Amino acid sequence: MVYDLIIIGGGPAGVTAGIYSARQRIKALLLTKSFGGQMVHKAVEIENYPGFEKISSIELIDRFEKHLRSKDIEIKNEKVVGLDKKEFFEVVTDEGKTFRSRAVIVATGAEPKRLNIKGEKEFLGKGLSYCPTCDGPLFSKKRVVIIGGGEAGFETALFLRKYASAVTILERGEKVFASQEIQERAKKEGINIITGATVKEIKGKDFVEEVLYNDESIAAEGVFVQIGHAPDASFAKNLVDVNDKGEIIVDPETYETRTKGLFATGDINNGRMKQIVIACGEGARAALFAYNHLIKNYELDSIN
Ligand SMILES: Cc1cc2nc3c(=O)[nH]c(=O)nc-3n(C[C@H](O)[C@H](O)[C@H](O)COP(=O)(O)OP(=O)(O)OC[C@H]3O[C@@H](n4cnc5c(N)ncnc54)[C@H](O)[C@@H]3O)c2cc1C
């Protein structure tokens, strides 16, 4: 069987594209590793999504998923590992399945950047995490270190302060990059900030026990890595061009890539501003242009 459209990704861009596609009454499939995308890493409430003065990321993700599931669209929790085009697009998942479609929207966003140091892989889930909202409450009365002194690092520190007995931010640069306001709040909350700290290793026996940086060490039961996010479009490399950040280059009006019928929307593309509401807007737009592509290039009869 051939779908009209396959959407890859269950973050704000993919979910919105899914809702719009279902409303076009086309045969659409959404494949995603998980729902919510980067919103899952948001440690404090979201304050800039219209309609909600403040909303927790967990609640917004839940609302997005419920809204999508209320529509007539097939959804599968599978990771996409390959994308090619023969007569139709061929989308391969980590379960070894191949799904075919007439158009594809890639909405795979970005993943947390890794430190690539000793101990990072070994202690993942054993004290080391990339997701404060998922794992923060596990560190009640424990000492935690946050690696990364940007806005996300500071938000994470303030969130963890509710649980942890001591919170330290380690920033590699000579100064932190968070807003003045959040830095002041962090100081008031007694968060320890160390700059010029290059983290070299995470150590412990079964769980994290210490973080080695420069020639020093800090004792901690928890480590949260907050050094940014990066896109990964490697599964689509045969069909798209990417820029030096690894973002898929698209037509800024339609979000179509260099391959006709293949769109990239949200944080995965080379658009400059990365926000939830922007990803939603791009998802809607990509879905409408994908629909245009379908009606221009295929018999309307083939569309339900
Ligand atoms: C810590 C943090 C705080 C933020 N705070 C805010 C904020 O307050 N307000 C705001 O507007 N924006 C905020 N942002 C930015 C916002 O979260 C992103 O701009 C937005 O989530 C991008 O949406 P997206 O759908 O393009 O990608 P993502 O949210 O990254 O979603 C990508 C989706 O694709 C799936 N996926 C990835 N690879 C594959 C694959 N190979 N196969 C199948 N599925 C795959 C993922 O599971 C995920 O569901 C924040 C980001 C971070 C990291």
Ligand as a Chemical Component Dictionary entry (heavy atoms), coordinates in Angstrom:
data_LIG
# 
_chem_comp.id                   LIG 
_chem_comp.type                 NON-POLYMER 
_chem_comp.pdbx_formal_charge   0 
_chem_comp.three_letter_code    LIG 
# 
loop_
_chem_comp_atom.comp_id 
_chem_comp_atom.atom_id 
_chem_comp_atom.alt_atom_id 
_chem_comp_atom.type_symbol 
_chem_comp_atom.charge 
_chem_comp_atom.model_Cartn_x 
_chem_comp_atom.model_Cartn_y 
_chem_comp_atom.model_Cartn_z 
_chem_comp_atom.pdbx_ordinal 
LIG C1  C1  C 0 15.497 23.130 27.070 1  
LIG C2  C2  C 0 14.624 23.764 26.022 2  
LIG C3  C3  C 0 13.706 24.736 26.371 3  
LIG C4  C4  C 0 12.887 25.339 25.397 4  
LIG N1  N1  N 0 11.962 26.278 25.788 5  
LIG C5  C5  C 0 11.113 26.795 24.879 6  
LIG C6  C6  C 0 10.079 27.708 25.282 7  
LIG O1  O1  O 0 9.941  28.049 26.459 8  
LIG N2  N2  N 0 9.257  28.196 24.311 9  
LIG C7  C7  C 0 9.389  27.859 22.987 10 
LIG O2  O2  O 0 8.598  28.326 22.183 11 
LIG N3  N3  N 0 10.350 27.000 22.580 12 
LIG C8  C8  C 0 11.214 26.450 23.482 13 
LIG N4  N4  N 0 12.191 25.572 23.079 14 
LIG C9  C9  C 0 12.323 25.270 21.628 15 
LIG C10 C10 C 0 11.230 24.286 21.161 16 
LIG O3  O3  O 0 11.129 23.217 22.078 17 
LIG C11 C11 C 0 11.560 23.780 19.758 18 
LIG O4  O4  O 0 11.711 24.867 18.890 19 
LIG C12 C12 C 0 10.450 22.858 19.221 20 
LIG O5  O5  O 0 10.236 21.760 20.091 21 
LIG C13 C13 C 0 10.796 22.339 17.824 22 
LIG O6  O6  O 0 9.786  21.472 17.426 23 
LIG P1  P1  P 0 10.045 20.356 16.274 24 
LIG O7  O7  O 0 8.766  19.618 16.151 25 
LIG O8  O8  O 0 10.644 20.995 15.094 26 
LIG O9  O9  O 0 11.187 19.387 16.850 27 
LIG P2  P2  P 0 11.327 18.561 18.189 28 
LIG O10 O10 O 0 10.614 19.212 19.309 29 
LIG O11 O11 O 0 12.795 18.305 18.340 30 
LIG O12 O12 O 0 10.584 17.176 17.879 31 
LIG C14 C14 C 0 11.164 16.206 17.034 32 
LIG C15 C15 C 0 10.347 14.931 17.079 33 
LIG O13 O13 O 0 10.864 14.003 16.112 34 
LIG C16 C16 C 0 11.052 12.712 16.707 35 
LIG N5  N5  N 0 12.178 12.088 15.991 36 
LIG C17 C17 C 0 13.466 12.513 15.941 37 
LIG N6  N6  N 0 14.196 11.703 15.137 38 
LIG C18 C18 C 0 13.336 10.754 14.682 39 
LIG C19 C19 C 0 13.494 9.630  13.812 40 
LIG N7  N7  N 0 14.669 9.333  13.244 41 
LIG N8  N8  N 0 12.414 8.852  13.574 42 
LIG C20 C20 C 0 11.192 9.144  14.147 43 
LIG N9  N9  N 0 10.995 10.195 14.962 44 
LIG C21 C21 C 0 12.053 10.987 15.226 45 
LIG C22 C22 C 0 11.318 12.995 18.170 46 
LIG O14 O14 O 0 11.005 11.874 18.974 47 
LIG C23 C23 C 0 10.375 14.185 18.411 48 
LIG O15 O15 O 0 9.080  13.719 18.689 49 
LIG C24 C24 C 0 13.011 24.956 24.020 50 
LIG C25 C25 C 0 13.940 23.963 23.666 51 
LIG C26 C26 C 0 14.740 23.362 24.646 52 
LIG C27 C27 C 0 15.723 22.288 24.241 53 
# 
loop_
_chem_comp_bond.comp_id 
_chem_comp_bond.atom_id_1 
_chem_comp_bond.atom_id_2 
_chem_comp_bond.value_order 
_chem_comp_bond.pdbx_ordinal 
LIG C1  C2  SING 1  
LIG C2  C3  SING 2  
LIG C2  C26 DOUB 3  
LIG C3  C4  DOUB 4  
LIG C4  N1  SING 5  
LIG C4  C24 SING 6  
LIG N1  C5  DOUB 7  
LIG C5  C6  SING 8  
LIG C5  C8  SING 9  
LIG C6  O1  DOUB 10 
LIG C6  N2  SING 11 
LIG N2  C7  SING 12 
LIG C7  O2  DOUB 13 
LIG C7  N3  SING 14 
LIG N3  C8  DOUB 15 
LIG C8  N4  SING 16 
LIG N4  C9  SING 17 
LIG N4  C24 SING 18 
LIG C9  C10 SING 19 
LIG C10 O3  SING 20 
LIG C10 C11 SING 21 
LIG C11 O4  SING 22 
LIG C11 C12 SING 23 
LIG C12 O5  SING 24 
LIG C12 C13 SING 25 
LIG C13 O6  SING 26 
LIG O6  P1  SING 27 
LIG P1  O7  DOUB 28 
LIG P1  O8  SING 29 
LIG P1  O9  SING 30 
LIG O9  P2  SING 31 
LIG P2  O10 DOUB 32 
LIG P2  O11 SING 33 
LIG P2  O12 SING 34 
LIG O12 C14 SING 35 
LIG C14 C15 SING 36 
LIG C15 O13 SING 37 
LIG C15 C23 SING 38 
LIG O13 C16 SING 39 
LIG C16 N5  SING 40 
LIG C16 C22 SING 41 
LIG N5  C17 SING 42 
LIG N5  C21 SING 43 
LIG C17 N6  DOUB 44 
LIG N6  C18 SING 45 
LIG C18 C19 SING 46 
LIG C18 C21 DOUB 47 
LIG C19 N7  SING 48 
LIG C19 N8  DOUB 49 
LIG N8  C20 SING 50 
LIG C20 N9  DOUB 51 
LIG N9  C21 SING 52 
LIG C22 O14 SING 53 
LIG C22 C23 SING 54 
LIG C23 O15 SING 55 
LIG C24 C25 DOUB 56 
LIG C25 C26 SING 57 
LIG C26 C27 SING 58 
# 
